[in-house]
Amino acid sequence: MSETLKPFARGDVFVGATELNDPLDDHAGRGRIIQYDANLRQKGVLWLGATSHLVGGLNFDARGVLWAFDSHAFVVLNIHPDGRVQIRDELPTRAFSHVNFGQDGSFYLGEHLVGDTIRPEVVARMKTKLAFFPGGDRYGDGHLWHFSAGGKLLREHATQTHGGMGGFLGITGSALSPDGRTLAYCSETGPRLMRYDLVNDRQLPDLQSFQPPFQGPPEMFFGMAYGPDGALHVLRGARIDVVNGDGRTVRSIPLEGFGWATIAITADGRFAYAGSFFSGQIVKVSLASGAVVHAANTGQARSLAGIAVYAGKAGAPRRKKKQPAATKKVAAKKPVAAKKKVAAKKKAAAKKKAPAKKPAPAKRKAPVKRTRRTSKRRSTRR
């Protein structure tokens, strides 16, 4: 197993899969990001020293920089294509767990935790401890935080949250609509697929919502992503639901087992990568047929918390095409042509001025007469 990431290649898949090695905390361990090729063959591994718990929320920005989060330790990381790891410690110290990017380069961070209590029945089976954010008396506010491309806080959106089964979960997964105006999001394990109007800063009616008692297993929402066709793909634990803008599920793709919570869609919209938190398995699913075409396993249960696909650098300057030889010759003659034009203009200007110079001789004749008169005077003087 390699110890560093390989150079990023288009189609590479990156998975946050912390190596859990603390017997007293089932969310704690050495941070790890595994790099696969498009067919889920492992290429490399990056071990992280700045994290202490689950690493997730992976996503690439337009520069090709990979973002990763440890919401337990209030850590936001940027992994650059050259392998350099940058800690974004200038950002507020909150339990951020994932990011979305606006077309203007700004970014939105989702606050993973909310409130100051956990339901007793959940506390009884939890094997990790949550901390209040520094200087606060609660885990968080479950808000959406909007920053400029340079990291300046622009606005804190007071988003509603559900809390999930434990009552403390805020915005755990979200996706920005293609037009950048609306955020779809959930509190994982909760029954609401919520929406927020970012332009008018207001909560919108839920895109989907289920209320108990449920028919069968509880309704739950997990990770989500928009495809290039504008359809929202939402993980429901055991399947991928494709939801349209009216909140109607137009298609479901079943997955084997339960625990599928993380999703990423390829830039061409043909495939989805999904990750199972419970088993550590990753699958590549054809969105056309619903078939699993490739699979891999991180080897670590209850750890997989993020998937991202590298699509290259968006907006990178394109290489200029070489001009054909004929074009180059034309380009070389342009200055000569320009000189000819200038000469022609000067000649035309000279012609225009010519009529104005015709009266000049007449003016010269008048002085000549005066000169003759003067000569006579001079002769008289003599």
VENUR-V421939 format. One record per pair of residues at least 6 apart in sequence whose C-alpha atoms are under 6 Angstrom apart, sorted by sequence separation. I is the first residue (numbers start at 1). GAP is how many residues later the second one is. D is the distance in whole Angstrom. If there is no record, write none. Layout:
I,GAP,D / I,GAP,D
This chain:
22,6,6 / 36,6,4 / 60,6,5 / 69,6,6 / 79,6,5 / 101,6,4 / 132,6,5 / 133,6,6 / 147,6,4 / 163,6,4 / 226,6,4 / 234,6,6 / 243,6,4 / 265,6,6 / 275,6,6 / 285,6,6 / 35,7,6 / 36,7,5 / 59,7,6 / 69,7,5 / 78,7,6 / 100,7,6 / 132,7,4 / 147,7,5 / 163,7,6 / 176,7,5 / 186,7,5 / 196,7,5 / 225,7,6 / 226,7,6 / 234,7,5 / 242,7,6 / 243,7,6 / 265,7,4 / 275,7,5 / 285,7,4 / 20,8,6 / 21,8,5 / 35,8,5 / 59,8,5 / 78,8,5 / 100,8,5 / 146,8,5 / 175,8,6 / 185,8,6 / 186,8,6 / 196,8,5 / 225,8,5 / 233,8,6 / 242,8,6 / 264,8,6 / 274,8,6 / 284,8,6 / 285,8,6 / 20,9,4 / 35,9,5 / 58,9,5 / 68,9,5 / 77,9,6 / 99,9,6 / 146,9,5 / 161,9,5 / 175,9,5 / 185,9,5 / 195,9,5 / 224,9,5 / 233,9,5 / 242,9,5 / 264,9,5 / 274,9,5 / 284,9,6 / 19,10,5 / 35,10,6 / 58,10,5 / 67,10,6 / 77,10,5 / 99,10,5 / 174,10,5 / 184,10,6 / 224,10,4 / 232,10,6 / 241,10,6 / 263,10,6 / 273,10,6 / 284,10,5 / 19,11,5 / 34,11,5 / 57,11,6 / 67,11,5 / 77,11,6 / 98,11,6 / 145,11,5 / 174,11,4 / 184,11,5 / 195,11,6 / 232,11,5 / 241,11,4 / 263,11,4 / 273,11,5 / 283,11,6 / 18,12,6 / 33,12,6 / 56,12,6 / 57,12,6 / 66,12,6 / 76,12,5 / 98,12,6 / 144,12,6 / 173,12,6 / 183,12,5 / 194,12,4 / 223,12,5 / 240,12,6 / 262,12,6 / 272,12,6 / 283,12,4 / 18,13,5 / 33,13,5 / 56,13,5 / 66,13,5 / 144,13,5 / 173,13,6 / 183,13,5 / 193,13,6 / 194,13,6 / 222,13,5 / 231,13,6 / 240,13,5 / 262,13,5 / 272,13,5 / 282,13,6 / 18,14,5 / 32,14,6 / 55,14,5 / 65,14,6 / 96,14,5 / 143,14,6 / 182,14,6 / 193,14,6 / 222,14,6 / 239,14,5 / 271,14,5 / 282,14,5 / 17,15,6 / 32,15,5 / 55,15,5 / 65,15,5 / 96,15,4 / 97,15,6 / 143,15,5 / 171,15,6 / 172,15,5 / 182,15,5 / 193,15,5 / 221,15,5 / 239,15,4 / 260,15,6 / 261,15,6 / 271,15,5 / 281,15,6 / 282,15,6 / 17,16,6 / 31,16,6 / 32,16,6 / 54,16,6 / 95,16,5 / 96,16,6 / 143,16,5 / 171,16,5 / 182,16,6 / 220,16,6 / 239,16,5 / 260,16,4 / 271,16,5 / 281,16,4 / 16,17,5 / 31,17,5 / 95,17,6 / 170,17,5 / 181,17,5 / 192,17,4 / 238,17,5 / 259,17,5 / 270,17,6 / 280,17,6 / 15,18,5 / 169,18,6 / 181,18,6 / 191,18,6 / 259,18,5 / 280,18,5 / 15,19,5 / 74,19,6 / 191,19,5 / 259,19,5 / 14,20,6 / 31,20,6 / 74,20,6 / 238,20,5 / 280,20,5 / 14,21,5 / 74,21,5 / 237,21,5 / 280,21,5 / 13,22,6 / 116,22,4 / 237,22,5 / 279,22,5 / 13,23,5 / 29,23,6 / 115,23,5 / 116,23,6 / 164,23,5 / 237,23,5 / 278,23,5 / 12,24,6 / 13,24,6 / 28,24,6 / 29,24,5 / 71,24,4 / 115,24,6 / 163,24,6 / 164,24,6 / 165,24,6 / 278,24,5 / 280,24,6 / 12,25,4 / 28,25,4 / 71,25,5 / 114,25,6 / 115,25,6 / 162,25,6 / 164,25,5 / 277,25,5 / 12,26,5 / 27,26,5 / 71,26,5 / 113,26,6 / 114,26,4 / 164,26,4 / 235,26,6 / 277,26,6 / 11,27,5 / 27,27,6 / 113,27,5 / 114,27,4 / 277,27,5 / 69,28,5 / 114,28,5 / 142,28,4 / 191,28,5 / 113,29,5 / 142,29,6 / 191,29,5 / 190,30,5 / 111,31,5 / 189,31,5 / 190,31,6 / 111,32,5 / 189,32,6 / 188,33,5 / 110,34,5 / 188,34,5 / 109,35,6 / 18,36,6 / 109,36,5 / 18,37,6 / 108,37,5 / 253,37,6 / 6,38,6 / 108,38,5 / 223,38,5 / 5,39,5 / 16,39,5 / 94,39,6 / 107,39,6 / 208,39,6 / 222,39,5 / 223,39,5 / 4,40,6 / 5,40,5 / 16,40,5 / 57,40,6 / 107,40,5 / 207,40,5 / 223,40,6 / 4,41,5 / 5,41,5 / 57,41,4 / 106,41,6 / 228,41,6 / 2,42,5 / 3,42,5 / 4,42,5 / 106,42,4 / 227,42,6 / 2,43,6 / 3,43,6 / 106,43,4 / 105,44,5 / 122,44,6 / 262,44,6 / 264,44,6 / 119,47,5 / 118,48,6 / 118,49,6 / 118,50,6 / 173,50,5 / 175,50,5 / 115,53,6 / 114,54,5 / 113,55,6 / 114,55,6 / 113,56,5 / 114,56,5 / 112,57,6 / 113,57,5 / 112,58,5 / 112,59,5 / 111,60,6 / 112,60,5 / 110,61,5 / 26,101,6 / 25,102,5 / 25,103,5 / 58,248,5 / 64,248,6 / 56,249,4 / 57,249,5 / 58,249,6 / 59,249,5 / 64,249,5 / 56,250,4 / 58,250,5 / 63,250,5 / 62,251,6 / 62,252,5 / 39,255,6 / 40,256,6 / 18,285,6 / 17,286,5 / 17,287,5 / 16,288,6 / 16,289,6 / 16,290,5 / 15,291,6 / 15,292,5 / 14,293,6 / 14,294,5 / 13,295,6 / 13,296,5 / 12,297,6 / 11,298,6 / 12,298,5 / 11,299,5 / 10,300,5 / 10,301,5 / 10,302,6
